[in-house]
């Protein structure tokens, strides 16, 4: 009995040592470089994030403004890149006249003086809207951006031509497969070099279509992010990666990151070798919404010499600290 127990314990110890050696970051190569900063919506007006829902009008709960920029506009993107962003995240909707509008909301009623579903309008109509119309920080007493956002909703084509050498993360806001087809046609018209630098994420259905029609574009969807993360946690200790972790974007909440096999360097090496870009978010607390790395305390939770992606809503502050 004693000998059998000894052999069993020895086998367990050897297996545990093998798993440790295969996953410890202490023995992994640290790839040099600087963090890749992703500015969510460029430079945007911040808002009260308490009890957010998918249909919350965030413009009506704006915090007192610290700058004059409105999200998803050309000036906002310019300022984001100037503040240190390597990538700017933008939101798109197809229009009835065959273009893509760069605008966050599913409907126009919250931010603009327009009404109805965004994708049910022409780009020509939306160019006449005031996208600063609905912003208020005092419950509707004053609207500091009203009248200042007329004609500022850009098209995706305008964004790409305005920043020919810059990177973008494009957010598809729908679950419409045809939107993936339309966006693939646009992106396939770009140079191979630019397609390799572009990332798209959004609903499962349009992203599945886009992945088939534009396979050189890195993508992510709710389904792929969940499958990659849970699969890696389940068997990533073997060194094998789920297919969803290949040639993709991976979003990792900072409070989940330390639980990933080989975090940081071995994990990041595995993802880089698979052609996947990793961006760390703020803490995940069980809702559909995650914050960014938006203050010095959150930034300090990253490993020393961290050289992968950082998602931030405060590129003005984080850019200074990192760059």
C-alpha positions in Angstrom: 0.0 0.0 0.0 2.8 2.4 0.9 4.7 1.7 -2.3 1.6 2.2 -4.4 0.9 5.5 -2.7 4.4 6.6 -3.3 4.3 5.9 -7.0 0.9 7.6 -7.3 2.2 10.7 -5.5 5.3 10.7 -7.6 3.3 10.5 -10.8 1.1 13.4 -9.7 4.1 15.5 -8.8 5.7 14.8 -12.2 2.5 15.8 -14.0 2.1 18.9 -11.9 5.8 19.8 -12.6 5.2 19.3 -16.3 2.1 21.5 -16.3 4.0 24.2 -14.4 7.0 24.2 -16.7 4.8 24.3 -19.7 2.9 27.3 -18.4 5.1 29.3 -16.1 5.8 32.8 -17.5 9.1 32.8 -15.6 10.6 30.6 -18.3 8.9 32.4 -21.3 10.7 34.8 -23.6 9.6 38.4 -23.0 9.0 40.1 -26.3 10.2 43.7 -26.1 8.1 46.6 -27.2 5.6 49.2 -26.0 1.9 48.8 -25.1 -0.5 49.2 -28.0 -3.0 51.8 -27.0 -6.6 51.6 -28.2 -8.7 54.7 -27.8 -12.4 53.7 -27.5 -14.4 56.0 -29.8 -11.4 58.4 -30.1 -11.6 61.1 -27.4 -15.2 61.1 -26.1 -17.4 62.8 -23.5 -17.5 60.6 -20.4 -20.8 59.7 -18.7 -22.1 58.1 -15.5 -21.6 54.4 -15.9 -23.9 53.3 -13.0 -26.7 50.8 -14.0 -26.0 51.0 -17.7 -28.4 49.1 -20.1 -28.1 48.6 -23.8 -30.7 51.4 -24.4 -29.3 53.9 -21.9 -29.0 57.4 -23.4 -25.4 58.1 -22.3 -25.5 61.7 -23.8 -28.2 62.6 -21.2 -25.9 61.5 -18.3 -22.7 63.2 -19.6 -20.3 64.2 -16.9 -19.2 67.9 -16.9 -17.1 68.2 -20.1 -13.3 68.5 -19.9 -12.8 69.0 -23.6 -14.8 69.9 -26.8 -14.6 66.5 -28.7 -17.5 64.4 -29.6 -17.0 60.7 -30.1 -16.7 59.0 -33.5 -15.8 62.3 -35.3 -12.8 63.1 -37.4 -11.5 65.7 -34.8 -12.0 63.2 -32.0 -9.9 60.6 -33.9 -7.2 63.2 -34.7 -7.0 64.1 -31.0 -6.9 60.5 -30.0 -4.0 59.7 -32.2 -2.2 62.8 -31.1 -2.7 61.8 -27.5 -0.9 58.5 -28.1 -3.4 56.1 -29.6 -2.1 53.4 -31.9 -5.6 52.3 -32.8 -9.0 54.1 -32.6 -12.2 52.2 -32.1 -15.2 53.4 -34.2 -18.8 52.3 -34.6 -20.5 51.8 -38.0 -24.1 51.4 -39.4 -25.0 50.8 -43.0 -27.1 53.5 -44.6 -30.0 53.3 -47.1 -27.7 54.9 -49.8 -25.0 52.2 -49.6 -22.5 53.8 -47.2 -21.4 53.2 -43.7 -22.1 55.9 -41.1 -19.7 56.2 -38.2 -22.0 56.6 -35.2 -22.5 54.7 -32.0 -26.2 54.5 -31.3 -28.8 52.2 -32.8 -31.2 55.1 -33.0 -30.7 58.8 -33.6 -32.9 60.2 -30.8 -30.4 60.2 -27.9 -27.5 62.3 -29.4 -28.9 64.0 -32.4 -31.9 66.1 -33.4 -33.0 63.2 -35.7 -35.3 60.4 -35.0 -35.6 56.7 -35.7 -33.3 53.8 -36.4 -29.9 54.9 -37.7 -29.6 52.3 -40.4 -33.0 53.3 -41.8 -31.7 56.7 -42.9 -29.5 57.8 -45.8 -26.1 59.2 -45.2 -27.2 62.4 -46.9 -29.9 62.9 -44.3 -27.6 62.2 -41.4 -25.1 64.7 -42.7 -27.6 67.3 -41.9 -28.0 66.3 -38.2 -26.5 67.9 -35.2 -24.7 65.1 -33.4 -24.1 67.2 -30.3 -27.8 68.0 -29.8 -28.6 65.7 -26.9 -25.6 66.1 -24.6 -26.3 67.5 -21.2 -24.5 67.3 -17.9 -27.2 68.9 -15.7 -30.4 67.0 -16.5 -31.4 69.0 -19.5 -30.9 72.5 -18.1 -28.1 73.2 -20.6 -26.8 71.5 -23.8 -23.2 72.7 -24.3 -22.7 71.0 -27.6 -26.0 71.8 -29.2 -25.5 73.4 -32.6 -21.9 72.5 -32.7 -22.2 69.0 -34.2 -24.0 69.8 -37.5 -22.5 67.8 -40.4 -19.9 66.1 -38.2 -21.1 62.5 -38.6 -18.5 61.0 -40.9 -18.7 58.0 -43.3 -16.4 55.1 -43.0 -14.9 56.0 -46.3 -14.1 59.5 -45.0 -12.4 58.1 -41.9 -10.3 55.7 -43.9 -9.2 58.3 -46.4 -8.5 60.9 -43.7 -6.2 58.6 -41.9 -4.5 56.4 -44.6 -1.7 55.2 -42.3 -3.6 54.7 -39.1 -5.2 51.6 -37.5 -8.9 51.2 -36.7 -11.0 48.7 -34.8 -14.4 48.8 -36.4 -17.5 47.8 -34.4 -20.4 46.4 -36.3 -23.5 47.2 -34.1 -26.0 44.7 -35.6 -26.6 41.0 -35.9 -27.4 41.3 -39.6 -25.4 38.9 -41.8 -25.8 41.2 -44.8 -23.8 43.9 -43.0 -20.8 41.6 -42.8 -21.1 41.2 -46.6 -21.3 44.9 -47.2 -18.3 45.6 -44.9 -16.2 42.9 -46.4 -16.7 44.5 -49.9 -15.4 47.8 -48.5 -12.4 46.3 -46.6 -11.5 44.0 -49.5 -11.0 47.2 -51.5 -8.1 48.3 -49.2 -4.5 47.3 -49.7 -3.4 44.0 -48.2 -1.1 45.9 -45.8 -4.0 47.9 -44.5 -6.3 44.9 -44.2 -3.7 43.3 -42.1 -3.8 46.2 -39.7 -7.6 46.4 -39.5 -9.7 44.7 -36.8 -13.5 44.2 -36.8 -15.7 43.1 -34.0 -19.5 42.9 -33.4 -22.5 40.5 -33.7 -21.9 36.8 -34.3 -23.7 36.7 -37.7 -22.1 39.6 -39.5 -18.6 38.7 -38.2 -19.1 35.0 -39.3 -19.8 36.3 -42.8 -16.9 38.8 -42.8 -14.5 36.2 -41.6 -15.4 34.0 -44.6 -15.3 36.8 -47.2 -12.3 38.8 -45.8 -10.2 36.1 -44.1 -7.1 38.3 -43.7 -9.1 40.7 -41.4 -8.7 40.0 -37.7 -12.1 39.7 -36.1 -13.9 39.1 -32.8 -17.5 38.5 -31.8 -19.3 37.7 -28.6 -19.3 34.0 -29.5 -15.6 33.9 -30.5 -14.4 35.9 -27.5 -16.3 33.6 -25.1 -15.1 30.4 -26.9 -11.5 31.6 -27.0 -11.5 32.6 -23.3 -13.3 29.6 -21.9 -11.5 27.1 -24.1 -8.1 28.6 -23.2 -8.9 28.4 -19.5 -10.2 24.8 -20.0 -7.2 23.3 -21.8 -4.7 26.1 -22.6 -2.4 24.5 -20.1 -1.6 21.9 -22.8 -0.3 24.6 -25.1 -3.2 24.0 -27.6 -5.4 26.9 -28.6 -9.1 26.9 -29.5 -9.6 27.8 -33.2 -11.4 31.0 -32.1 -8.1 32.2 -30.6 -6.4 32.2 -34.0 -6.1 35.3 -36.3 -8.4 37.2 -34.1 -8.7 39.9 -31.4 -8.9 38.8 -27.8 -10.3 41.1 -25.0 -9.1 40.2 -21.5 -10.5 41.9 -18.4 -7.6 42.8 -16.1 -9.1 40.9 -13.1 -9.4 37.7 -15.3 -5.9 38.0 -16.8 -3.9 36.5 -13.9 -6.0 33.3 -14.1 -5.0 32.6 -17.7 -2.4 29.9 -18.2 1.1 31.5 -18.7 0.0 35.0 -18.0 1.6 37.3 -19.0 4.5 36.4 -21.3 3.7 32.8 -22.2 0.1 33.6 -22.8 0.9 36.6 -24.9 3.5 34.7 -26.9 1.0 31.9 -27.7 -1.5 34.5 -28.9 1.0 36.4 -30.9 2.2 33.2 -32.6 -1.4 32.4 -33.5 -1.8 35.9 -35.1 -4.1 37.2 -32.4 -3.9 40.6 -30.8 -4.7 40.9 -27.1 -6.2 44.0 -25.4 -6.6 44.3 -21.7 -9.8 45.9 -20.5 -10.9 47.2 -17.1 -12.3 44.8 -14.5 -15.2 42.6 -15.5 -18.0 42.5 -12.8 -20.6 40.2 -14.3 -22.5 42.6 -16.6 -22.4 43.2 -20.4 -20.3 46.3 -19.8 -16.5 46.4 -19.1 -14.6 49.6 -18.4 -11.3 50.4 -19.9 -7.8 50.9 -18.4 -8.7 54.5 -17.5 -6.7 55.5 -14.5 -3.2 55.1 -13.0 -4.3 52.5 -10.5 -5.7 50.2 -13.2 -2.6 50.8 -15.4 -0.4 49.8 -12.4 -2.1 46.3 -12.3 -0.5 45.5 -15.7 2.8 43.4 -15.6 6.1 45.3 -15.7 7.2 46.0 -19.3 3.8 44.9 -20.6 3.9 45.2 -24.5 0.5 44.2 -25.7 -2.8 46.0 -26.1 -4.6 48.4 -23.7 -8.2 49.4 -24.2 -8.9 52.8 -22.7 -11.6 55.4 -22.6 -9.1 58.0 -21.3 -6.4 58.1 -24.0 -5.6 61.7 -22.9 -4.5 60.4 -19.5 -3.2 56.9 -20.3 -1.3 58.1 -23.3 0.8 60.4 -21.2 1.5 57.7 -18.6 2.4 55.1 -21.1 4.2 57.0 -23.9 
